[in-house]
Amino acid sequence: MSANTVRKYAAELEERGLVVTEPTSVMTKDGRKRNGSLRYTILPIRNAVDLHNQRQLRQLEETTERMRVGKKLEAIKEHPA
């Protein structure tokens, strides 16, 4: 796989709450601090399920609110003041 493909899928795993990435640092022989590699931590599947459920609930609430406002606007159009 290319580096871009791996980066894309790693970002997707992080977005879905399955992994967390954190940068590391290393010290060179001459004492300078440099960026290291990313450390990946696999999270419990329960976290991902909870995150998914929260997103689904938020989407449902937003859809319900849009429908409520739409009905209110229609009622106003039908019976203007």
mmCIF file of the N, C-alpha and C atoms, coordinates in Angstrom:
data_MODEL
# 
_entry.id   MODEL 
# 
loop_
_atom_site.group_PDB 
_atom_site.id 
_atom_site.type_symbol 
_atom_site.label_atom_id 
_atom_site.label_alt_id 
_atom_site.label_comp_id 
_atom_site.label_asym_id 
_atom_site.label_entity_id 
_atom_site.label_seq_id 
_atom_site.pdbx_PDB_ins_code 
_atom_site.Cartn_x 
_atom_site.Cartn_y 
_atom_site.Cartn_z 
_atom_site.occupancy 
_atom_site.B_iso_or_equiv 
_atom_site.pdbx_formal_charge 
_atom_site.auth_seq_id 
_atom_site.auth_comp_id 
_atom_site.auth_asym_id 
_atom_site.auth_atom_id 
_atom_site.pdbx_PDB_model_num 
ATOM 1   N N  . MET A 1 1  ? 0.841   -1.182 0.000  1.00 0.00 ? 1  MET A N  1 
ATOM 2   C CA . MET A 1 1  ? 0.000   0.000  0.000  1.00 0.00 ? 1  MET A CA 1 
ATOM 3   C C  . MET A 1 1  ? 0.887   1.247  0.000  1.00 0.00 ? 1  MET A C  1 
ATOM 4   N N  . SER A 1 2  ? 0.346   2.299  -0.533 1.00 0.00 ? 2  SER A N  1 
ATOM 5   C CA . SER A 1 2  ? 1.080   3.559  -0.515 1.00 0.00 ? 2  SER A CA 1 
ATOM 6   C C  . SER A 1 2  ? 0.918   4.221  0.846  1.00 0.00 ? 2  SER A C  1 
ATOM 7   N N  . ALA A 1 3  ? 1.807   5.163  1.147  1.00 0.00 ? 3  ALA A N  1 
ATOM 8   C CA . ALA A 1 3  ? 1.739   5.882  2.424  1.00 0.00 ? 3  ALA A CA 1 
ATOM 9   C C  . ALA A 1 3  ? 0.426   6.644  2.542  1.00 0.00 ? 3  ALA A C  1 
ATOM 10  N N  . ASN A 1 4  ? -0.041  7.220  1.438  1.00 0.00 ? 4  ASN A N  1 
ATOM 11  C CA . ASN A 1 4  ? -1.305  7.969  1.473  1.00 0.00 ? 4  ASN A CA 1 
ATOM 12  C C  . ASN A 1 4  ? -2.495  7.064  1.810  1.00 0.00 ? 4  ASN A C  1 
ATOM 13  N N  . THR A 1 5  ? -2.497  5.852  1.285  1.00 0.00 ? 5  THR A N  1 
ATOM 14  C CA . THR A 1 5  ? -3.576  4.905  1.564  1.00 0.00 ? 5  THR A CA 1 
ATOM 15  C C  . THR A 1 5  ? -3.581  4.529  3.040  1.00 0.00 ? 5  THR A C  1 
ATOM 16  N N  . VAL A 1 6  ? -2.408  4.244  3.574  1.00 0.00 ? 6  VAL A N  1 
ATOM 17  C CA . VAL A 1 6  ? -2.305  3.888  4.994  1.00 0.00 ? 6  VAL A CA 1 
ATOM 18  C C  . VAL A 1 6  ? -2.762  5.062  5.848  1.00 0.00 ? 6  VAL A C  1 
ATOM 19  N N  . ARG A 1 7  ? -2.328  6.266  5.512  1.00 0.00 ? 7  ARG A N  1 
ATOM 20  C CA . ARG A 1 7  ? -2.715  7.472  6.248  1.00 0.00 ? 7  ARG A CA 1 
ATOM 21  C C  . ARG A 1 7  ? -4.235  7.653  6.237  1.00 0.00 ? 7  ARG A C  1 
ATOM 22  N N  . LYS A 1 8  ? -4.838  7.434  5.059  1.00 0.00 ? 8  LYS A N  1 
ATOM 23  C CA . LYS A 1 8  ? -6.286  7.585  4.913  1.00 0.00 ? 8  LYS A CA 1 
ATOM 24  C C  . LYS A 1 8  ? -7.032  6.607  5.822  1.00 0.00 ? 8  LYS A C  1 
ATOM 25  N N  . TYR A 1 9  ? -6.637  5.351  5.822  1.00 0.00 ? 9  TYR A N  1 
ATOM 26  C CA . TYR A 1 9  ? -7.334  4.352  6.625  1.00 0.00 ? 9  TYR A CA 1 
ATOM 27  C C  . TYR A 1 9  ? -7.044  4.516  8.113  1.00 0.00 ? 9  TYR A C  1 
ATOM 28  N N  . ALA A 1 10 ? -5.844  4.947  8.462  1.00 0.00 ? 10 ALA A N  1 
ATOM 29  C CA . ALA A 1 10 ? -5.536  5.215  9.873  1.00 0.00 ? 10 ALA A CA 1 
ATOM 30  C C  . ALA A 1 10 ? -6.401  6.360  10.386 1.00 0.00 ? 10 ALA A C  1 
ATOM 31  N N  . ALA A 1 11 ? -6.583  7.408  9.567  1.00 0.00 ? 11 ALA A N  1 
ATOM 32  C CA . ALA A 1 11 ? -7.443  8.537  9.951  1.00 0.00 ? 11 ALA A CA 1 
ATOM 33  C C  . ALA A 1 11 ? -8.889  8.076  10.103 1.00 0.00 ? 11 ALA A C  1 
ATOM 34  N N  . GLU A 1 12 ? -9.331  7.165  9.242  1.00 0.00 ? 12 GLU A N  1 
ATOM 35  C CA . GLU A 1 12 ? -10.700 6.649  9.337  1.00 0.00 ? 12 GLU A CA 1 
ATOM 36  C C  . GLU A 1 12 ? -10.896 5.850  10.626 1.00 0.00 ? 12 GLU A C  1 
ATOM 37  N N  . LEU A 1 13 ? -9.908  5.043  10.990 1.00 0.00 ? 13 LEU A N  1 
ATOM 38  C CA . LEU A 1 13 ? -9.996  4.285  12.242 1.00 0.00 ? 13 LEU A CA 1 
ATOM 39  C C  . LEU A 1 13 ? -10.054 5.234  13.438 1.00 0.00 ? 13 LEU A C  1 
ATOM 40  N N  . GLU A 1 14 ? -9.286  6.307  13.368 1.00 0.00 ? 14 GLU A N  1 
ATOM 41  C CA . GLU A 1 14 ? -9.290  7.278  14.459 1.00 0.00 ? 14 GLU A CA 1 
ATOM 42  C C  . GLU A 1 14 ? -10.626 8.012  14.523 1.00 0.00 ? 14 GLU A C  1 
ATOM 43  N N  . GLU A 1 15 ? -11.166 8.379  13.364 1.00 0.00 ? 15 GLU A N  1 
ATOM 44  C CA . GLU A 1 15 ? -12.454 9.062  13.304 1.00 0.00 ? 15 GLU A CA 1 
ATOM 45  C C  . GLU A 1 15 ? -13.568 8.194  13.878 1.00 0.00 ? 15 GLU A C  1 
ATOM 46  N N  . ARG A 1 16 ? -13.479 6.914  13.664 1.00 0.00 ? 16 ARG A N  1 
ATOM 47  C CA . ARG A 1 16 ? -14.507 5.986  14.158 1.00 0.00 ? 16 ARG A CA 1 
ATOM 48  C C  . ARG A 1 16 ? -14.302 5.594  15.609 1.00 0.00 ? 16 ARG A C  1 
ATOM 49  N N  . GLY A 1 17 ? -13.266 6.109  16.224 1.00 0.00 ? 17 GLY A N  1 
ATOM 50  C CA . GLY A 1 17 ? -13.028 5.847  17.639 1.00 0.00 ? 17 GLY A CA 1 
ATOM 51  C C  . GLY A 1 17 ? -12.423 4.490  17.939 1.00 0.00 ? 17 GLY A C  1 
ATOM 52  N N  . LEU A 1 18 ? -11.767 3.886  16.954 1.00 0.00 ? 18 LEU A N  1 
ATOM 53  C CA . LEU A 1 18 ? -11.164 2.573  17.162 1.00 0.00 ? 18 LEU A CA 1 
ATOM 54  C C  . LEU A 1 18 ? -9.704  2.654  17.596 1.00 0.00 ? 18 LEU A C  1 
ATOM 55  N N  . VAL A 1 19 ? -9.023  3.732  17.223 1.00 0.00 ? 19 VAL A N  1 
ATOM 56  C CA . VAL A 1 19 ? -7.626  3.932  17.619 1.00 0.00 ? 19 VAL A CA 1 
ATOM 57  C C  . VAL A 1 19 ? -7.407  5.396  17.975 1.00 0.00 ? 19 VAL A C  1 
ATOM 58  N N  . VAL A 1 20 ? -6.353  5.614  18.746 1.00 0.00 ? 20 VAL A N  1 
ATOM 59  C CA . VAL A 1 20 ? -5.895  6.969  19.050 1.00 0.00 ? 20 VAL A CA 1 
ATOM 60  C C  . VAL A 1 20 ? -4.444  7.035  18.614 1.00 0.00 ? 20 VAL A C  1 
ATOM 61  N N  . THR A 1 21 ? -4.079  8.119  17.963 1.00 0.00 ? 21 THR A N  1 
ATOM 62  C CA . THR A 1 21 ? -2.679  8.298  17.577 1.00 0.00 ? 21 THR A CA 1 
ATOM 63  C C  . THR A 1 21 ? -2.100  9.443  18.389 1.00 0.00 ? 21 THR A C  1 
ATOM 64  N N  . GLU A 1 22 ? -0.836  9.293  18.766 1.00 0.00 ? 22 GLU A N  1 
ATOM 65  C CA . GLU A 1 22 ? -0.140  10.360 19.470 1.00 0.00 ? 22 GLU A CA 1 
ATOM 66  C C  . GLU A 1 22 ? 1.296   10.430 18.960 1.00 0.00 ? 22 GLU A C  1 
ATOM 67  N N  . PRO A 1 23 ? 1.790   11.641 18.768 1.00 0.00 ? 23 PRO A N  1 
ATOM 68  C CA . PRO A 1 23 ? 3.154   11.785 18.273 1.00 0.00 ? 23 PRO A CA 1 
ATOM 69  C C  . PRO A 1 23 ? 4.169   11.436 19.363 1.00 0.00 ? 23 PRO A C  1 
ATOM 70  N N  . THR A 1 24 ? 5.311   10.965 18.952 1.00 0.00 ? 24 THR A N  1 
ATOM 71  C CA . THR A 1 24 ? 6.399   10.688 19.886 1.00 0.00 ? 24 THR A CA 1 
ATOM 72  C C  . THR A 1 24 ? 7.586   11.560 19.495 1.00 0.00 ? 24 THR A C  1 
ATOM 73  N N  . SER A 1 25 ? 8.577   11.627 20.344 1.00 0.00 ? 25 SER A N  1 
ATOM 74  C CA . SER A 1 25 ? 9.789   12.379 20.019 1.00 0.00 ? 25 SER A CA 1 
ATOM 75  C C  . SER A 1 25 ? 10.996  11.528 20.382 1.00 0.00 ? 25 SER A C  1 
ATOM 76  N N  . VAL A 1 26 ? 12.103  11.825 19.746 1.00 0.00 ? 26 VAL A N  1 
ATOM 77  C CA . VAL A 1 26 ? 13.350  11.111 20.001 1.00 0.00 ? 26 VAL A CA 1 
ATOM 78  C C  . VAL A 1 26 ? 14.458  12.138 20.199 1.00 0.00 ? 26 VAL A C  1 
ATOM 79  N N  . MET A 1 27 ? 15.474  11.737 20.929 1.00 0.00 ? 27 MET A N  1 
ATOM 80  C CA . MET A 1 27 ? 16.641  12.591 21.117 1.00 0.00 ? 27 MET A CA 1 
ATOM 81  C C  . MET A 1 27 ? 17.760  12.062 20.227 1.00 0.00 ? 27 MET A C  1 
ATOM 82  N N  . THR A 1 28 ? 18.361  12.962 19.462 1.00 0.00 ? 28 THR A N  1 
ATOM 83  C CA . THR A 1 28 ? 19.472  12.551 18.613 1.00 0.00 ? 28 THR A CA 1 
ATOM 84  C C  . THR A 1 28 ? 20.740  12.409 19.461 1.00 0.00 ? 28 THR A C  1 
ATOM 85  N N  . LYS A 1 29 ? 21.778  11.860 18.869 1.00 0.00 ? 29 LYS A N  1 
ATOM 86  C CA . LYS A 1 29 ? 23.035  11.662 19.608 1.00 0.00 ? 29 LYS A CA 1 
ATOM 87  C C  . LYS A 1 29 ? 23.613  12.979 20.113 1.00 0.00 ? 29 LYS A C  1 
ATOM 88  N N  . ASP A 1 30 ? 23.359  14.043 19.353 1.00 0.00 ? 30 ASP A N  1 
ATOM 89  C CA . ASP A 1 30 ? 23.894  15.340 19.791 1.00 0.00 ? 30 ASP A CA 1 
ATOM 90  C C  . ASP A 1 30 ? 22.928  16.098 20.707 1.00 0.00 ? 30 ASP A C  1 
ATOM 91  N N  . GLY A 1 31 ? 21.861  15.427 21.180 1.00 0.00 ? 31 GLY A N  1 
ATOM 92  C CA . GLY A 1 31 ? 20.977  15.994 22.181 1.00 0.00 ? 31 GLY A CA 1 
ATOM 93  C C  . GLY A 1 31 ? 19.796  16.807 21.658 1.00 0.00 ? 31 GLY A C  1 
ATOM 94  N N  . ARG A 1 32 ? 19.595  16.837 20.359 1.00 0.00 ? 32 ARG A N  1 
ATOM 95  C CA . ARG A 1 32 ? 18.457  17.582 19.806 1.00 0.00 ? 32 ARG A CA 1 
ATOM 96  C C  . ARG A 1 32 ? 17.197  16.716 19.824 1.00 0.00 ? 32 ARG A C  1 
ATOM 97  N N  . LYS A 1 33 ? 16.092  17.388 20.104 1.00 0.00 ? 33 LYS A N  1 
ATOM 98  C CA . LYS A 1 33 ? 14.812  16.694 20.130 1.00 0.00 ? 33 LYS A CA 1 
ATOM 99  C C  . LYS A 1 33 ? 14.220  16.714 18.725 1.00 0.00 ? 33 LYS A C  1 
ATOM 100 N N  . ARG A 1 34 ? 13.790  15.547 18.251 1.00 0.00 ? 34 ARG A N  1 
ATOM 101 C CA . ARG A 1 34 ? 13.216  15.419 16.915 1.00 0.00 ? 34 ARG A CA 1 
ATOM 102 C C  . ARG A 1 34 ? 11.876  14.699 17.000 1.00 0.00 ? 34 ARG A C  1 
ATOM 103 N N  . ASN A 1 35 ? 11.054  14.907 15.974 1.00 0.00 ? 35 ASN A N  1 
ATOM 104 C CA . ASN A 1 35 ? 9.796   14.167 15.887 1.00 0.00 ? 35 ASN A CA 1 
ATOM 105 C C  . ASN A 1 35 ? 10.085  12.698 15.678 1.00 0.00 ? 35 ASN A C  1 
ATOM 106 N N  . GLY A 1 36 ? 9.344   11.862 16.395 1.00 0.00 ? 36 GLY A N  1 
ATOM 107 C CA . GLY A 1 36 ? 9.463   10.420 16.221 1.00 0.00 ? 36 GLY A CA 1 
ATOM 108 C C  . GLY A 1 36 ? 8.342   9.939  15.314 1.00 0.00 ? 36 GLY A C  1 
ATOM 109 N N  . SER A 1 37 ? 7.910   8.729  15.522 1.00 0.00 ? 37 SER A N  1 
ATOM 110 C CA . SER A 1 37 ? 6.807   8.183  14.741 1.00 0.00 ? 37 SER A CA 1 
ATOM 111 C C  . SER A 1 37 ? 5.514   8.334  15.544 1.00 0.00 ? 37 SER A C  1 
ATOM 112 N N  . LEU A 1 38 ? 4.418   7.972  14.943 1.00 0.00 ? 38 LEU A N  1 
ATOM 113 C CA . LEU A 1 38 ? 3.144   8.008  15.646 1.00 0.00 ? 38 LEU A CA 1 
ATOM 114 C C  . LEU A 1 38 ? 2.970   6.729  16.455 1.00 0.00 ? 38 LEU A C  1 
ATOM 115 N N  . ARG A 1 39 ? 2.400   6.861  17.648 1.00 0.00 ? 39 ARG A N  1 
ATOM 116 C CA . ARG A 1 39 ? 2.077   5.702  18.476 1.00 0.00 ? 39 ARG A CA 1 
ATOM 117 C C  . ARG A 1 39 ? 0.577   5.475  18.332 1.00 0.00 ? 39 ARG A C  1 
ATOM 118 N N  . TYR A 1 40 ? 0.209   4.268  17.965 1.00 0.00 ? 40 TYR A N  1 
ATOM 119 C CA . TYR A 1 40 ? -1.187  3.909  17.792 1.00 0.00 ? 40 TYR A CA 1 
ATOM 120 C C  . TYR A 1 40 ? -1.647  3.085  18.992 1.00 0.00 ? 40 TYR A C  1 
ATOM 121 N N  . THR A 1 41 ? -2.763  3.485  19.586 1.00 0.00 ? 41 THR A N  1 
ATOM 122 C CA . THR A 1 41 ? -3.342  2.749  20.699 1.00 0.00 ? 41 THR A CA 1 
ATOM 123 C C  . THR A 1 41 ? -4.721  2.256  20.258 1.00 0.00 ? 41 THR A C  1 
ATOM 124 N N  . ILE A 1 42 ? -4.913  0.964  20.327 1.00 0.00 ? 42 ILE A N  1 
ATOM 125 C CA . ILE A 1 42 ? -6.201  0.377  19.958 1.00 0.00 ? 42 ILE A CA 1 
ATOM 126 C C  . ILE A 1 42 ? -7.146  0.541  21.149 1.00 0.00 ? 42 ILE A C  1 
ATOM 127 N N  . LEU A 1 43 ? -8.310  1.114  20.889 1.00 0.00 ? 43 LEU A N  1 
ATOM 128 C CA . LEU A 1 43 ? -9.291  1.367  21.938 1.00 0.00 ? 43 LEU A CA 1 
ATOM 129 C C  . LEU A 1 43 ? -10.299 0.229  22.022 1.00 0.00 ? 43 LEU A C  1 
ATOM 130 N N  . PRO A 1 44 ? -10.946 0.092  23.176 1.00 0.00 ? 44 PRO A N  1 
ATOM 131 C CA . PRO A 1 44 ? -11.989 -0.944 23.306 1.00 0.00 ? 44 PRO A CA 1 
ATOM 132 C C  . PRO A 1 44 ? -13.111 -0.699 22.292 1.00 0.00 ? 44 PRO A C  1 
ATOM 133 N N  . ILE A 1 45 ? -13.642 -1.753 21.731 1.00 0.00 ? 45 ILE A N  1 
ATOM 134 C CA . ILE A 1 45 ? -14.693 -1.665 20.720 1.00 0.00 ? 45 ILE A CA 1 
ATOM 135 C C  . ILE A 1 45 ? -15.922 -0.954 21.276 1.00 0.00 ? 45 ILE A C  1 
ATOM 136 N N  . ARG A 1 46 ? -16.133 -1.051 22.572 1.00 0.00 ? 46 ARG A N  1 
ATOM 137 C CA . ARG A 1 46 ? -17.291 -0.396 23.212 1.00 0.00 ? 46 ARG A CA 1 
ATOM 138 C C  . ARG A 1 46 ? -17.256 1.113  22.971 1.00 0.00 ? 46 ARG A C  1 
ATOM 139 N N  . ASN A 1 47 ? -16.057 1.712  23.000 1.00 0.00 ? 47 ASN A N  1 
ATOM 140 C CA . ASN A 1 47 ? -15.924 3.151  22.741 1.00 0.00 ? 47 ASN A CA 1 
ATOM 141 C C  . ASN A 1 47 ? -16.434 3.497  21.349 1.00 0.00 ? 47 ASN A C  1 
ATOM 142 N N  . ALA A 1 48 ? -16.068 2.688  20.371 1.00 0.00 ? 48 ALA A N  1 
ATOM 143 C CA . ALA A 1 48 ? -16.488 2.945  18.991 1.00 0.00 ? 48 ALA A CA 1 
ATOM 144 C C  . ALA A 1 48 ? -17.999 2.785  18.853 1.00 0.00 ? 48 ALA A C  1 
ATOM 145 N N  . VAL A 1 49 ? -18.553 1.793  19.512 1.00 0.00 ? 49 VAL A N  1 
ATOM 146 C CA . VAL A 1 49 ? -20.001 1.573  19.451 1.00 0.00 ? 49 VAL A CA 1 
ATOM 147 C C  . VAL A 1 49 ? -20.729 2.751  20.092 1.00 0.00 ? 49 VAL A C  1 
ATOM 148 N N  . ASP A 1 50 ? -20.247 3.198  21.251 1.00 0.00 ? 50 ASP A N  1 
ATOM 149 C CA . ASP A 1 50 ? -20.864 4.342  21.925 1.00 0.00 ? 50 ASP A CA 1 
ATOM 150 C C  . ASP A 1 50 ? -20.780 5.605  21.067 1.00 0.00 ? 50 ASP A C  1 
ATOM 151 N N  . LEU A 1 51 ? -19.627 5.847  20.461 1.00 0.00 ? 51 LEU A N  1 
ATOM 152 C CA . LEU A 1 51 ? -19.450 7.012  19.594 1.00 0.00 ? 51 LEU A CA 1 
ATOM 153 C C  . LEU A 1 51 ? -20.403 6.941  18.407 1.00 0.00 ? 51 LEU A C  1 
ATOM 154 N N  . HIS A 1 52 ? -20.521 5.766  17.800 1.00 0.00 ? 52 HIS A N  1 
ATOM 155 C CA . HIS A 1 52 ? -21.428 5.583  16.671 1.00 0.00 ? 52 HIS A CA 1 
ATOM 156 C C  . HIS A 1 52 ? -22.872 5.867  17.094 1.00 0.00 ? 52 HIS A C  1 
ATOM 157 N N  . ASN A 1 53 ? -23.273 5.347  18.248 1.00 0.00 ? 53 ASN A N  1 
ATOM 158 C CA . ASN A 1 53 ? -24.634 5.567  18.731 1.00 0.00 ? 53 ASN A CA 1 
ATOM 159 C C  . ASN A 1 53 ? -24.899 7.037  19.021 1.00 0.00 ? 53 ASN A C  1 
ATOM 160 N N  . GLN A 1 54 ? -23.923 7.734  19.589 1.00 0.00 ? 54 GLN A N  1 
ATOM 161 C CA . GLN A 1 54 ? -24.074 9.166  19.852 1.00 0.00 ? 54 GLN A CA 1 
ATOM 162 C C  . GLN A 1 54 ? -24.260 9.940  18.555 1.00 0.00 ? 54 GLN A C  1 
ATOM 163 N N  . ARG A 1 55 ? -23.477 9.594  17.542 1.00 0.00 ? 55 ARG A N  1 
ATOM 164 C CA . ARG A 1 55 ? -23.588 10.282 16.249 1.00 0.00 ? 55 ARG A CA 1 
ATOM 165 C C  . ARG A 1 55 ? -24.947 10.007 15.600 1.00 0.00 ? 55 ARG A C  1 
ATOM 166 N N  . GLN A 1 56 ? -25.414 8.777  15.687 1.00 0.00 ? 56 GLN A N  1 
ATOM 167 C CA . GLN A 1 56 ? -26.712 8.424  15.128 1.00 0.00 ? 56 GLN A CA 1 
ATOM 168 C C  . GLN A 1 56 ? -27.824 9.197  15.832 1.00 0.00 ? 56 GLN A C  1 
ATOM 169 N N  . LEU A 1 57 ? -27.752 9.281  17.159 1.00 0.00 ? 57 LEU A N  1 
ATOM 170 C CA . LEU A 1 57 ? -28.764 10.003 17.931 1.00 0.00 ? 57 LEU A CA 1 
ATOM 171 C C  . LEU A 1 57 ? -28.757 11.490 17.572 1.00 0.00 ? 57 LEU A C  1 
ATOM 172 N N  . ARG A 1 58 ? -27.561 12.082 17.459 1.00 0.00 ? 58 ARG A N  1 
ATOM 173 C CA . ARG A 1 58 ? -27.459 13.490 17.088 1.00 0.00 ? 58 ARG A CA 1 
ATOM 174 C C  . ARG A 1 58 ? -28.059 13.730 15.704 1.00 0.00 ? 58 ARG A C  1 
ATOM 175 N N  . GLN A 1 59 ? -27.787 12.831 14.769 1.00 0.00 ? 59 GLN A N  1 
ATOM 176 C CA . GLN A 1 59 ? -28.331 12.960 13.420 1.00 0.00 ? 59 GLN A CA 1 
ATOM 177 C C  . GLN A 1 59 ? -29.862 12.855 13.453 1.00 0.00 ? 59 GLN A C  1 
ATOM 178 N N  . LEU A 1 60 ? -30.395 11.945 14.240 1.00 0.00 ? 60 LEU A N  1 
ATOM 179 C CA . LEU A 1 60 ? -31.843 11.792 14.368 1.00 0.00 ? 60 LEU A CA 1 
ATOM 180 C C  . LEU A 1 60 ? -32.466 13.053 14.965 1.00 0.00 ? 60 LEU A C  1 
ATOM 181 N N  . GLU A 1 61 ? -31.836 13.612 15.984 1.00 0.00 ? 61 GLU A N  1 
ATOM 182 C CA . GLU A 1 61 ? -32.345 14.838 16.602 1.00 0.00 ? 61 GLU A CA 1 
ATOM 183 C C  . GLU A 1 61 ? -32.341 16.003 15.608 1.00 0.00 ? 61 GLU A C  1 
ATOM 184 N N  . GLU A 1 62 ? -31.279 16.111 14.804 1.00 0.00 ? 62 GLU A N  1 
ATOM 185 C CA . GLU A 1 62 ? -31.204 17.181 13.809 1.00 0.00 ? 62 GLU A CA 1 
ATOM 186 C C  . GLU A 1 62 ? -32.283 17.013 12.741 1.00 0.00 ? 62 GLU A C  1 
ATOM 187 N N  . THR A 1 63 ? -32.503 15.788 12.303 1.00 0.00 ? 63 THR A N  1 
ATOM 188 C CA . THR A 1 63 ? -33.535 15.520 11.305 1.00 0.00 ? 63 THR A CA 1 
ATOM 189 C C  . THR A 1 63 ? -34.914 15.845 11.860 1.00 0.00 ? 63 THR A C  1 
ATOM 190 N N  . THR A 1 64 ? -35.162 15.446 13.097 1.00 0.00 ? 64 THR A N  1 
ATOM 191 C CA . THR A 1 64 ? -36.444 15.734 13.738 1.00 0.00 ? 64 THR A CA 1 
ATOM 192 C C  . THR A 1 64 ? -36.669 17.237 13.847 1.00 0.00 ? 64 THR A C  1 
ATOM 193 N N  . GLU A 1 65 ? -35.636 17.978 14.221 1.00 0.00 ? 65 GLU A N  1 
ATOM 194 C CA . GLU A 1 65 ? -35.759 19.434 14.338 1.00 0.00 ? 65 GLU A CA 1 
ATOM 195 C C  . GLU A 1 65 ? -36.029 20.073 12.980 1.00 0.00 ? 65 GLU A C  1 
ATOM 196 N N  . ARG A 1 66 ? -35.349 19.603 11.930 1.00 0.00 ? 66 ARG A N  1 
ATOM 197 C CA . ARG A 1 66 ? -35.595 20.136 10.575 1.00 0.00 ? 66 ARG A CA 1 
ATOM 198 C C  . ARG A 1 66 ? -37.037 19.879 10.154 1.00 0.00 ? 66 ARG A C  1 
ATOM 199 N N  . MET A 1 67 ? -37.547 18.696 10.447 1.00 0.00 ? 67 MET A N  1 
ATOM 200 C CA . MET A 1 67 ? -38.925 18.373 10.081 1.00 0.00 ? 67 MET A CA 1 
ATOM 201 C C  . MET A 1 67 ? -39.910 19.254 10.848 1.00 0.00 ? 67 MET A C  1 
ATOM 202 N N  . ARG A 1 68 ? -39.628 19.478 12.138 1.00 0.00 ? 68 ARG A N  1 
ATOM 203 C CA . ARG A 1 68 ? -40.507 20.310 12.963 1.00 0.00 ? 68 ARG A CA 1 
ATOM 204 C C  . ARG A 1 68 ? -40.549 21.738 12.421 1.00 0.00 ? 68 ARG A C  1 
ATOM 205 N N  . VAL A 1 69 ? -39.393 22.284 12.092 1.00 0.00 ? 69 VAL A N  1 
ATOM 206 C CA . VAL A 1 69 ? -39.332 23.645 11.552 1.00 0.00 ? 69 VAL A CA 1 
ATOM 207 C C  . VAL A 1 69 ? -40.016 23.700 10.189 1.00 0.00 ? 69 VAL A C  1 
ATOM 208 N N  . GLY A 1 70 ? -39.823 22.679 9.361  1.00 0.00 ? 70 GLY A N  1 
ATOM 209 C CA . GLY A 1 70 ? -40.459 22.636 8.049  1.00 0.00 ? 70 GLY A CA 1 
ATOM 210 C C  . GLY A 1 70 ? -41.972 22.646 8.154  1.00 0.00 ? 70 GLY A C  1 
ATOM 211 N N  . LYS A 1 71 ? -42.503 21.862 9.078  1.00 0.00 ? 71 LYS A N  1 
ATOM 212 C CA . LYS A 1 71 ? -43.957 21.826 9.278  1.00 0.00 ? 71 LYS A CA 1 
ATOM 213 C C  . LYS A 1 71 ? -44.473 23.172 9.770  1.00 0.00 ? 71 LYS A C  1 
ATOM 214 N N  . LYS A 1 72 ? -43.709 23.798 10.647 1.00 0.00 ? 72 LYS A N  1 
ATOM 215 C CA . LYS A 1 72 ? -44.106 25.109 11.165 1.00 0.00 ? 72 LYS A CA 1 
ATOM 216 C C  . LYS A 1 72 ? -44.128 26.144 10.040 1.00 0.00 ? 72 LYS A C  1 
ATOM 217 N N  . LEU A 1 73 ? -43.126 26.102 9.158  1.00 0.00 ? 73 LEU A N  1 
ATOM 218 C CA . LEU A 1 73 ? -43.087 27.031 8.025  1.00 0.00 ? 73 LEU A CA 1 
ATOM 219 C C  . LEU A 1 73 ? -44.258 26.791 7.064  1.00 0.00 ? 73 LEU A C  1 
ATOM 220 N N  . GLU A 1 74 ? -44.575 25.520 6.834  1.00 0.00 ? 74 GLU A N  1 
ATOM 221 C CA . GLU A 1 74 ? -45.716 25.205 5.975  1.00 0.00 ? 74 GLU A CA 1 
ATOM 222 C C  . GLU A 1 74 ? -47.016 25.735 6.566  1.00 0.00 ? 74 GLU A C  1 
ATOM 223 N N  . ALA A 1 75 ? -47.180 25.590 7.867  1.00 0.00 ? 75 ALA A N  1 
ATOM 224 C CA . ALA A 1 75 ? -48.388 26.080 8.537  1.00 0.00 ? 75 ALA A CA 1 
ATOM 225 C C  . ALA A 1 75 ? -48.494 27.602 8.424  1.00 0.00 ? 75 ALA A C  1 
ATOM 226 N N  . ILE A 1 76 ? -47.353 28.278 8.509  1.00 0.00 ? 76 ILE A N  1 
ATOM 227 C CA . ILE A 1 76 ? -47.348 29.725 8.384  1.00 0.00 ? 76 ILE A CA 1 
ATOM 228 C C  . ILE A 1 76 ? -47.723 30.138 6.953  1.00 0.00 ? 76 ILE A C  1 
ATOM 229 N N  . LYS A 1 77 ? -47.221 29.401 5.962  1.00 0.00 ? 77 LYS A N  1 
ATOM 230 C CA . LYS A 1 77 ? -47.539 29.711 4.557  1.00 0.00 ? 77 LYS A CA 1 
ATOM 231 C C  . LYS A 1 77 ? -49.021 29.495 4.265  1.00 0.00 ? 77 LYS A C  1 
ATOM 232 N N  . GLU A 1 78 ? -49.599 28.454 4.861  1.00 0.00 ? 78 GLU A N  1 
ATOM 233 C CA . GLU A 1 78 ? -51.003 28.144 4.631  1.00 0.00 ? 78 GLU A CA 1 
ATOM 234 C C  . GLU A 1 78 ? -51.926 29.148 5.300  1.00 0.00 ? 78 GLU A C  1 
ATOM 235 N N  . HIS A 1 79 ? -51.528 29.640 6.443  1.00 0.00 ? 79 HIS A N  1 
ATOM 236 C CA . HIS A 1 79 ? -52.373 30.574 7.229  1.00 0.00 ? 79 HIS A CA 1 
ATOM 237 C C  . HIS A 1 79 ? -51.568 31.809 7.620  1.00 0.00 ? 79 HIS A C  1 
ATOM 238 N N  . PRO A 1 80 ? -51.266 32.672 6.634  1.00 0.00 ? 80 PRO A N  1 
ATOM 239 C CA . PRO A 1 80 ? -50.483 33.877 6.975  1.00 0.00 ? 80 PRO A CA 1 
ATOM 240 C C  . PRO A 1 80 ? -51.283 34.780 7.912  1.00 0.00 ? 80 PRO A C  1 
ATOM 241 N N  . ALA A 1 81 ? -50.554 35.532 8.720  1.00 0.00 ? 81 ALA A N  1 
ATOM 242 C CA . ALA A 1 81 ? -51.198 36.394 9.720  1.00 0.00 ? 81 ALA A CA 1 
ATOM 243 C C  . ALA A 1 81 ? -51.911 37.569 9.121  1.00 0.00 ? 81 ALA A C  1 
# 
